[in-house]
Amino acid sequence: MAKKNNDKLLIFALGGVGEIGKNMYVVQYANDIVVVDSGLKFPEEDMLGVDIVIPDISYLLENRDKVRGILITHGHEDHIGGLPYVLRQLNVPVYATKLTLGLVEGKLKEAGLLGETKRILINADSEIQLGVIKASFFKTNHSIPDSVGVVLDTPEGVVVHTGDFKFDQTPVNEEFADLQRMAEIGKRGVTVLLSDSTNAERPGYTGSEKTVGAELVEVFRRAKQRVVVATFASNVHRVQQVIDAAEANNRKVAVVGRSMVNVVSIASELGYLRVPDGMIIEPEEVSKMAADRVVILSTGSQGEPMSALTRMARNTHRKVDILPGDTVVISATPIPGNEKYVGRIVDELFRLGAHVIYGPGSVSGVHVSGHGSQEELKLMLNLMRPKYFMPIHGEYRMLRHHGKLAEAIGIDSENIFITDIGEIVELQNGVARKSGKVQAGNILIDGLGVGDVGNIVLRDRKLLSQDGILVVVVTLSKQEGTILSGPDIISRGFVYVRESEGLLDEANRIVSSTLIKLMSENVNEWASLKTHVKEALGRFLYEQTRRRPMILPIIMEV
């Protein structure tokens, strides 16, 4: 399809800009849409009761006939976690590398979507035609194997999406980032570069994953008893190094945590983990072995309430307890917002008498980031030499820092676009500009409900969590306009009834007098009665307690 004068290239995010996680980017030319990644994020503190958050895909559903496929850069949860929810509504092909596809298939199997979804295996040398857009790929380094960047050739020019990356000169799996391919792409000409901004605030270079392996070997050697290592389940390179360090110290490895068990199983089966025969033991066997011959590989590095490490720290894990003298290694950096959860778990582990190794990689030596720091981000910019630049994947300040790095290597500030979710960058005849917005944002998942929890429900949950609820039950006589029974007041989370009888008696009196006054004025609409009761009772309770409980009047007529 040749380029028409009125055709435009549109680039925008349905998730991921200005916040970590939930990545989904859309590239559209005329009637062809290509989606890069389909992630989720975990709820923020004010999203009470919410399990996960996915992007709003209303735009894709409205244009479902134009969507040619979803390209996945790597297998982390914030890049594949939204797929089961998206594919249930939008059945399009998914393209991914071997390990990534294995992890995706695990998720689709759980969701009952495996048979319905077309899955296409790709590698760094693949080329696929998606309408008028041709997709190709290049190898990158990240904390999970089989990570790739995406190159989209469109009639309006080349769009490159780096995925999450760093430049590791000594990768654990000896799979090096393909700098030559990146340089060739840059030499050919890149119109727009979308590049990972997660570590844009960190100067210098990100350390090699191999440095963590050497430190783990030493930690295991020094430990007199059992060692527990908590890390991200999808950090396959770190998992490999735990296994290697255990082997070097003649220890066996027990894997705990559902996601960790799944990833170890899939990665081993596909050949991405080298596990010596007899190395993995069942968690039930831990208590039967000598303490200095065991390593427990666990989820929970972010202090998640239901994770294996949290349950061990609280003595509620069914199979593994933390004993005095055990060494616990938290091999991860807290995601912004999770610091207090991690701190709480560290405290609980110390209370149990454990020796805990935690903190940033530069302090503890047991973690390095999977994302490139400033010098690596500049290297990517120099390899690609884009005409236009869109920093992605990070909080807003990180995007701004990345924009400054781009300016430092010579990209015109007017050609740098820092966009919000849904904000479109439009290219036509070689000229880019911001151009309106599409519907985008958060869809909240609570249990089996998708999108049925919105701002009003969250507001009510917040109010209930802060000041509780007061239920007022009254029965009125329709004919006589009198109160037949009640008011009965039920308090939950507001005041302790036995110690607040005077307050509740006065509240009863206010409800009664308000209703009698309204009925004497022939006001008998339920909505009006309820509103007046809520207002009068709300004023009184705030004057007496400086609290604003949720007030639910239940008025029955007989």
RONUNU-95192 format. One record per residue (C-alpha): y, z, x; residue in one letter. Coordinates in steps of 0.25 Angstrom, whole numbers, padded with zeros to 4 digits, always signed. Each point is the difference from the previous one (the first is absolute). Example, Ala and Ser with C-alpha at 12.3 -4.5 7.8 and 13.67 -1.06 7.14 Angstrom:
REM residues 2
-0018+0031+0049A/+0014-0002+0006S/
REM end
This chain:
REM residues 558
+0000+0000+0000M/+0013-0004+0006A/+0012+0008+0000K/+0010-0002-0012K/+0015+0003+0001N/-0001+0010-0011N/-0012+0008+0005D/+0002+0013+0007K/-0008+0010+0008L/+0000+0014-0005L/-0004+0012+0008I/+0000+0014-0006F/-0008+0013-0001A/-0007+0007-0012L/-0003+0012+0008G/+0003+0005+0014G/+0014-0001+0004V/+0008+0012+0002G/-0012+0009-0001E/-0013+0001+0008I/-0013-0005-0007G/-0002-0008-0013K/+0002-0014+0008N/+0000-0013-0008M/+0009-0012+0004Y/+0001-0013-0008V/+0003-0014+0006V/+0003-0010-0010Q/+0003-0015+0001Y/+0002-0008-0013A/-0013+0002-0008N/-0008+0007+0011D/+0000+0015+0003I/-0007+0007+0011V/-0001+0015+0000V/-0002+0008+0014V/-0007+0013-0002D/-0002+0009-0012S/+0002+0015+0004G/+0002+0013-0007L/+0007+0012+0004K/-0002+0015-0003F/+0009+0007-0009P/+0013+0008+0004E/+0002+0014-0003E/+0007-0002-0013D/-0011-0009-0006M/-0007+0011-0006L/-0015-0002-0003G/+0001-0015+0004V/-0012-0004+0009D/+0005-0013+0006I/+0011-0010-0001V/-0001-0015+0000I/+0010-0011-0001P/+0005-0006-0013D/-0006-0014+0000I/+0007-0005-0013S/+0006-0012+0007Y/-0014-0004+0005L/-0006+0001-0014L/+0011-0008-0006E/-0002-0011+0010N/-0016+0002+0001R/-0002-0015+0000D/+0008-0002+0013K/-0007+0011+0008V/-0009-0006+0010R/-0006+0012+0007G/+0002+0013+0007I/+0000+0001+0015L/-0004+0013+0006I/+0005+0004+0014T/-0009+0012+0003H/-0008+0010-0007G/+0009+0012-0001H/+0001+0007-0014E/+0015-0004-0001D/-0004-0014+0001H/-0013-0001-0008I/+0001+0012-0009G/+0007-0007-0012G/-0010-0012+0000L/-0010+0006-0011P/+0012+0002-0009Y/+0007-0013+0003V/-0013-0008-0001L/-0004+0006-0014R/+0013-0007-0005Q/+0001-0012+0009L/-0013-0006+0004N/+0004-0008+0013V/-0008-0003+0013P/+0001+0011+0011V/+0001-0005+0015Y/-0003+0010+0011A/-0007+0002+0013T/-0014+0005+0001K/+0002+0015+0001L/+0012+0000-0010T/-0009-0008-0010L/-0011+0010+0002G/+0010+0012-0004L/+0005-0009-0011V/-0013-0002-0006E/-0004+0015+0001G/+0013+0002-0009K/-0003-0011-0010L/-0015+0004-0001K/+0005+0014-0004E/+0009-0006-0010A/-0011-0010-0006G/+0008-0012+0005L/-0008-0005+0011L/-0008-0011-0008G/+0013-0005-0007E/+0009-0001+0013T/+0000-0012+0009K/+0000+0005+0014R/+0002-0010+0012I/-0003+0004+0014L/+0011-0004+0011I/+0002+0003+0015N/+0012-0002+0009A/-0003-0015+0001D/-0001-0003-0015S/+0009-0010-0007E/+0000+0000-0015I/+0008-0008-0010Q/+0007+0007-0011L/+0007-0010-0008G/+0011-0006+0008V/-0001+0013+0009I/-0009-0001+0012K/-0004+0014+0005A/-0005+0003+0015S/-0002+0013+0007F/+0002+0007+0014F/-0007+0012+0006K/+0007+0013+0001T/-0003+0014+0005N/+0001+0011-0010H/-0008+0013-0002S/-0011-0007-0008I/-0008-0013+0005P/+0002-0014-0005D/+0015+0001-0003S/+0007-0013-0001V/+0014-0005-0002G/+0003-0011-0010V/+0007-0014+0002V/+0004-0007-0012L/+0004-0015+0002D/+0009-0004-0012T/+0009-0012-0003P/+0012+0009+0003E/-0006+0005+0014G/-0009+0010+0006V/-0001+0014-0005V/-0007+0010+0009V/-0005+0014-0005H/-0004+0009+0011T/-0008+0010-0007G/-0001+0013+0006D/+0000-0001+0016F/+0002+0005+0014K/-0003-0006+0013F/-0012+0007+0006D/-0003-0005+0014Q/-0013+0008+0001T/-0006+0000-0014P/-0012+0008-0003V/-0008-0012-0005N/+0006-0010+0011E/+0005-0009-0011E/+0014-0003+0005F/+0012-0004-0008A/+0002-0016+0001D/+0013+0000+0007L/-0002-0015+0003Q/-0002-0004-0014R/+0012+0008-0004M/+0009-0007+0011A/-0006-0013-0005E/+0005+0003-0015I/+0013+0004+0005G/+0002-0013+0009K/-0004-0008-0013R/+0011+0007-0007G/+0000+0012-0010V/+0010+0000-0011T/-0002+0014-0005V/-0007+0012+0007L/-0005+0012-0008L/-0003+0011+0010S/-0006+0014+0000D/+0011+0010+0001S/-0008+0013+0000T/+0004+0005+0014N/+0014-0007+0001A/+0006+0013+0003E/-0009+0003+0012R/+0004-0005+0014P/-0009-0006+0010G/-0014-0004-0002Y/-0011+0006-0009T/-0012+0006+0008G/-0013-0006+0001S/-0011+0005-0009E/-0009+0001+0013K/+0008+0012+0005T/-0004+0008-0013V/-0015-0003+0004G/+0002+0007+0014A/+0007+0012-0007E/-0011+0001-0010L/-0011+0000+0011V/+0007+0012+0007E/+0002+0008-0014V/-0015-0001-0003F/-0003+0004+0014R/+0009+0012+0000R/-0005+0005-0014A/-0010+0011+0000K/-0004-0002-0014Q/+0001-0010-0011R/+0011-0011+0000V/+0006-0005-0013V/+0008-0013+0001V/+0008-0004-0012A/+0006-0014+0000T/+0003-0012-0010F/-0013-0005-0005A/+0004-0014+0003S/+0004+0002+0014N/-0012-0006+0005V/+0004+0000+0015H/+0002+0015-0001R/-0013+0002-0007V/-0007-0008+0012Q/+0007+0009+0010Q/-0005+0012-0007V/-0014-0005+0001I/+0002-0004+0014D/+0005+0013+0004A/-0011+0007-0007A/-0010-0008+0007E/+0006+0003+0014A/-0001+0015-0004N/-0014-0001-0005N/+0004+0004-0014R/-0004-0006-0014K/+0010-0004-0011V/+0000+0004-0014A/+0008-0008-0009V/+0007+0007-0012V/+0010-0005-0011G/-0004-0012-0009R/+0010-0010+0005S/-0004+0003+0015M/-0015-0001-0004V/+0003-0014-0007N/+0008-0005+0012V/-0010+0004+0010V/-0011-0006-0008S/+0007-0013-0002I/+0006-0002+0014A/-0014+0004+0007S/-0007-0010-0009E/+0010-0011+0003L/-0001+0003+0015G/+0014+0006+0002Y/-0005+0013+0004L/-0010+0003+0011R/-0008+0012-0004V/-0012+0004+0009P/-0013+0002-0007D/-0002+0014-0005G/+0015+0003+0002M/+0004+0003-0014I/-0006+0012-0007I/+0001+0005-0014E/+0010+0011-0003P/-0011+0009-0005E/-0005+0000+0015E/+0012+0005+0006V/-0003+0015-0003S/-0014-0002+0007K/+0005-0006+0013M/+0006+0007+0012A/+0015+0002-0002A/+0003-0008+0013D/-0008-0012-0004R/+0008-0004-0013V/+0012-0008-0003V/+0005-0001-0015I/+0007-0012-0003L/+0009+0002-0012S/+0011-0005-0010T/+0012+0009-0003G/+0009-0003+0012S/+0012+0000-0010Q/-0004+0013-0007G/-0004-0007-0013E/-0004+0011-0010P/-0014-0005-0003M/-0003-0005+0014S/-0012+0005+0009A/+0009+0007+0010L/+0008+0007-0011T/-0013+0005-0007R/-0006+0005+0014M/+0013+0007+0003A/-0001+0007-0014R/-0015+0003+0001N/-0002-0008-0012T/-0008-0012+0007H/-0015+0001-0005R/-0006-0004+0014K/+0009+0003+0011V/+0008+0013+0003D/+0010+0002+0011I/-0004+0012+0009L/+0008+0008+0010P/+0001-0007+0014G/-0002-0014-0006D/+0010-0011+0005T/+0007-0008-0011V/+0007-0013+0005V/+0010-0006-0010I/+0000-0015+0006S/+0012-0005-0008A/+0015+0001-0002T/+0004+0005-0014P/+0005-0011-0009I/+0015+0004-0004P/-0001+0010-0012G/-0014+0005+0004N/+0005+0009+0011E/+0000+0013-0008K/-0015-0003-0005Y/-0004-0002+0014V/+0007+0013+0005G/-0007+0008-0011R/-0014-0005+0004I/+0003+0003+0015V/+0004+0014-0004D/-0012+0002-0008E/-0009-0005+0011L/+0007+0010+0010F/-0003+0011-0010R/-0015-0004+0001L/+0001+0002+0015G/-0001-0015+0003A/+0007-0006+0013H/+0008-0011-0006V/+0006-0012+0007I/+0011-0007-0008Y/+0014-0006+0001G/+0005-0013+0005P/-0008-0008+0010G/+0010+0002+0011S/-0003+0015-0002V/-0015+0001-0003S/-0005-0013+0006G/-0010-0002-0011V/+0008-0010-0008H/+0008-0013+0003V/+0006-0009-0011S/-0005-0013-0005G/+0014-0006-0001H/+0009-0006+0011G/+0012+0008+0005S/+0013-0007+0003Q/-0004-0008+0013E/-0012-0006-0007E/+0009-0003-0013L/+0009-0007+0010K/-0011-0008+0006L/-0005-0005-0013M/+0014-0004-0004L/+0001-0007+0014N/-0013-0007-0002L/+0003-0005-0014M/+0015-0003+0002R/+0002-0001-0015P/+0013-0006-0007K/-0001+0011-0010Y/-0005+0014+0000F/-0005+0009-0010M/-0005+0014+0005P/-0011+0006-0009I/-0009+0012-0001H/+0008+0012+0002G/+0010+0009-0006E/+0014-0005-0001Y/+0005+0006+0013R/-0011-0007+0007M/+0003-0013-0005L/+0015+0002+0004R/-0005+0003+0014H/-0009-0012+0001H/+0012-0008-0005G/+0008+0005+0012K/-0011-0003+0010L/+0000-0015-0006A/+0015+0000+0003E/-0002+0005+0014A/-0009-0012+0003I/+0010-0010-0005G/-0003-0002-0015I/+0013-0001-0008D/+0003+0012-0009S/+0002-0010-0012E/-0014-0005+0002N/-0006+0014-0002I/-0004+0004-0014F/-0003+0014-0003I/-0005-0001-0015T/-0005+0010-0010D/-0013-0001-0008I/+0002-0012-0009G/+0012-0006+0007E/-0002-0015+0003I/+0004-0007+0012V/+0001-0015-0003E/-0001-0012+0009L/+0005-0014-0004Q/+0003-0011+0010N/-0001+0009+0012G/+0010+0011-0005V/-0004+0014-0004A/+0007+0009-0010R/-0003+0012-0009K/-0002-0005-0014S/-0002+0010-0011G/-0012+0009-0003K/-0014-0001-0007V/-0006+0012-0007Q/-0006+0009+0010A/-0003+0015+0002G/-0010+0011-0002N/-0012+0000-0009I/-0006+0014+0000L/-0015+0002-0001I/-0004+0013-0007D/-0015+0001-0002G/-0004-0012-0008L/+0014-0003-0005G/+0007-0011+0007V/+0015+0000-0002G/+0000+0010-0012D/+0007+0010+0008V/+0015-0003+0001G/+0013+0007+0003N/+0000+0007-0013I/-0014+0006+0002V/+0003+0004+0014L/+0013+0006-0005R/-0008+0008-0010D/-0010+0004+0010R/+0011+0005+0010K/+0007+0008-0011L/-0014+0006-0004L/-0002+0004+0015S/+0013+0006+0001Q/+0003+0008-0012D/-0012-0001-0009G/-0002-0002-0015I/+0003+0007-0012L/-0007-0004-0013V/+0007+0004-0013V/-0009-0001-0013V/+0006+0002-0014V/-0005-0003-0014T/+0010-0004-0011L/-0001+0000-0015S/+0005-0014-0004K/+0003+0004-0014Q/+0007+0014+0002E/+0006-0004+0014G/-0005+0013+0006T/-0008+0004+0012I/-0014+0003-0004L/-0006+0004+0014S/+0006+0002+0014G/+0007-0003+0008P/-0011+0002+0010D/+0004-0002+0014I/-0011-0004+0011I/+0005+0001+0015S/-0007-0007+0011R/+0006+0001+0014G/+0014+0005-0005F/-0002+0015-0001V/-0011+0010-0001Y/-0001+0004-0015V/-0003+0014+0001R/+0012+0003+0009E/+0009-0008-0008S/-0002+0004-0014E/+0015+0003-0002G/+0004-0014+0004L/-0010-0007-0008L/+0003+0009-0013D/+0015-0004+0002E/-0005-0015+0002A/-0008+0002-0013N/+0013+0005-0007R/+0008-0012+0005I/-0010-0010-0005V/-0001+0006-0014S/+0015+0001-0002S/+0002-0014+0005T/-0010-0005-0010L/+0005+0008-0012I/+0014-0005+0003K/-0005-0015+0001L/-0008+0001-0013M/+0012+0007-0008S/+0008-0012+0004E/-0011-0009-0005N/-0004-0005+0014V/-0015-0003-0001N/-0003-0012+0009E/-0010+0004+0010W/+0007-0007+0012A/+0013+0008-0003S/-0007+0013-0002L/-0007-0001+0013K/+0013-0004+0007T/+0008+0011-0005H/-0011+0010+0003V/-0002-0005+0015K/+0015+0000+0002E/+0002+0014-0005A/-0012+0006+0007L/+0003-0007+0013G/+0014+0005+0000R/-0005+0015-0002F/-0011-0001+0010L/+0009-0006+0011Y/+0011+0011-0003E/-0011+0011+0002Q/-0009-0006+0011T/+0008-0011+0006R/-0013-0009-0002R/-0002-0012-0008R/-0014-0001-0005P/-0005-0012-0008M/+0001+0004-0015I/-0010-0006-0010L/+0003+0004-0014P/-0012-0003-0010I/+0005+0001-0014I/-0010-0002-0012M/+0003-0001-0014E/-0008+0004-0012V/
REM end
